Amino acid sequence: MLNDEDRAKVKAAVRSAERRTTGELYCVIAEESSDYRETPFIWAGLAALAAPAILLLAGVEVSVPDAFVPWTAAQAGAAAEQAVRGALTMALVLQAGLFVAVAAIGSITPFRRFMTPRSVKQDRARRRAEELFLAKNLHQTRERTGVLVFVSLAEHAAEIRADEGISAVVEQAEWDAAVAALVAEARAGRPADGLAKAVEMVGDILARRFPADATDNPNELPDSVVELPAL
């Protein structure tokens, strides 16, 4: 996802920001936040359920063949039963075919991502950021000033999560400009530039409220950006 120049750029931005604040920044770039394995099966199930409606829209009807001679009740019943059985068989075959076809198409990664609603992808990116915040112990810095800057490329989503020492005085809305800049650069294929820009903006916010102490400002978290491959 990043080359050596990109990594150096983000690392330099983190170090520059942390020199101005007691906040601790941690950058993560993920190829995706979820594999969305359930998506093709959901769509396949919906397509299968729609099969009877598709048959009706196509003009397929259950009918008994005309006859030029009178039928007995038994013959009429047998003919009707055969017609219904044929229609049900056709519907079941179409349902099975649609399920398999849609599931097969959805198993291809680009199609699976396309088939996943935007709201679901945003939610998965948000949940991944929250999980990483805890997993990387960003909530255990000395002054509870850890900040996660997270971008997920497949979802074109970014999140900024701050520990309670910062979130108590900085509203999430204040991070919005940094998130927007990060997403815009990621969409343009420049995730490293986006991370560096977002880190600089986050550093500006933190420096105003949590200025650095020249005599006591330990570096508690790694400055290097963490890269997470696809799940």
Secondary structure, DSSP 4 states (H G I P E B T S, - for coil): ---HHHHHHHHHHHHHHHTTBS-EEEEEEES-S---TTHHHHHHHHHHHTHHHHHHHTT----PPP-SSPPPHHHHHHHHHHHHHHHHHHHHHHHHHHHHHHHHHHTSHHHHHHHS-HHHHHHHHHHHHHHHHHHTTGGGSTTS-EEEEEEETTTTEEEEEE-HHHHTTS-GGGGHHHHHHHHHHHHTT-HHHHHHHHHHHHHHHHHHHSB--TT-----S--SPEEE---
